[in-house]
Amino acid sequence: MKRMLNKGTKLLFLVACYISFRFKVECCSEPCLCYNEPKITFSCQQQRLTAIPHYIPFQTQRIFLHNNKINLIRSTSFTSCQNLTILWIHSNNISHIEPGAFFGLNKLEELDMSDNFNLKTISPLTFRGLVHLHTIHLNRCGLQDLPPGIFQGLYSLQYLYIQDNNLHFLHDETFLDLGNLTFLFLHGNKLNWLSENVFSGLTNLDRLLLHQNRLDMVHPRTFHDLRKVTTLYLFNNNLTVLRGEILAPLVSLQYLRLNGNQWICDCRAKSLWNWLKQFKGSSSEVECHLPSNLTGMDLKKLQSNNLNGCANTSLNLTRTGTFQFKAKSGFETFLGSDEFSENCCQANSGTNSKTGPSSHTSRISPNNPIKDKENISKTKIVVGVDNRRNRTYKQINDSPFGTFTSKVDSSLTKLKENNIFDSVEPSTVPNKKKQTCLKKVKSKSQCRTYQPGTNSALLFTTNLVFVTLFSILSTQF
């Protein structure tokens, strides 16, 4: 009997040792939190950190460092995190990322660096080697340029958020390797024109948002690779003329928004008018700005004879769609060309002409924004107001449907009411809500120890096993 008891004691001891080794929680320095479920996570959000913590457990799969005051990402910040799949460093003060900062993170799937307002430049090698990355958030970073090759090799990327930056132009073939990209959000920048090969390679793109820029030039072949695009937003730009041939490659297009531009509804608009007549999808109003007798009218509802003749405008209103590209370089200029222009207005381009449209920044939008529950891009929910000085933020909604005009087509309104985009998930990452403390736990240290999803219960069980084992051994001796 005593021999059987000794064998049982040894077995119990071995089991306890295995549990302790297998589910050991590595120490987290204050005020960070580590837990194992649903994935091994290192969380240090909203702690006023000014640098990446020196010690991060090497098994970590998710790192949450958002809402701090980190200003630099070093090349050695994440060298030990080879298992990392999700990295959130948004809402910090990051102004510089050293080349190679993410080198070796071959399993990384989502990278969120949004709301770092001082990140004006970024190295073209920043994302090199992140072959499993499917989501990048670079919105609201103050970016002034996307250097050539910045997205090279990111063949798995599906969602790219670059809205609300200070981009004035895009280099040709910037997105060439992104054959699996489905969402490209570029709205809220300062783009003036789109070149021929700017979207080359985006053969599976579904949603392209270019609204609220300063676009007044679109090359006739800008959309030549976008045969699968279903949603295109060009509202609130400086467009005046857009030839229908420019939109012709968009054979899958279902939702088009062109409102908020200052359209010239004369013979130069006939090409777009013809294209809209055969377009079977839903589109917003194309509100005429000139001539004065058609001001405020929808181009789609005009008759063909309304578009005869020429509006009395200055030449700077006729640039959109009437040019050719000189070279592939993004710095080259667009040159006028009779090949792409309709010469119906040359006789009336005298000095007694109306002034051109004001810039996008000085023009008050004619739209009456309607808040919408849709949120195609990620919404960050944090408490406070959007104030860069005190680093607190309000809820931000980047939904394309967040700025619908009050005069939008009823068909498009019905689509919005039916929540057609509810099934679309821009990201596959978990909720960012902070873990709450269990009701029974009162102290801060206890809250950190007994967070839901941690393996503290396993440690407690292990300790109980050791206590039981010690009691058994004590009774024998």
Secondary structure, DSSP 4 states (H G I P E B T S, - for coil): -HHHHHHHHHHHHHHHHHHHHHTPPPP--TT-EEE-SSS-EEE--SS--SS--S---TT--EEE--SS---EE-TTTTTT-TT--EEE--SS---EE-TTTTTT-TT--EEE--S-TT-----TTTTTT-TT--EEE--SS------TTTTTT-TT--EEE--SS------TTTTTT-TT--EEE-TTS---EE-TTTTTT-TT--EEE--SS---EE-TTTTTT-TT--EEE--SS------HHHHTT-TT--EEE-TTS-EE-SGGGHHHHHHHHH--SEE---BEEESGGGTT-BGGGS-GGGG-S---B-GGGS-TT-EEE--SSTTSPEEE-TTS--TTSGGG-SSS-BPPPPPTTTSPP-------S--SS-----SS--BTTTTB-------GGGG--TT--HHHHHHHHTTTTTT--S--PPP-PPPPPPTT--SHHHHHHT-TTSSHHHHHHHHHHHHHHHHHHHHH-
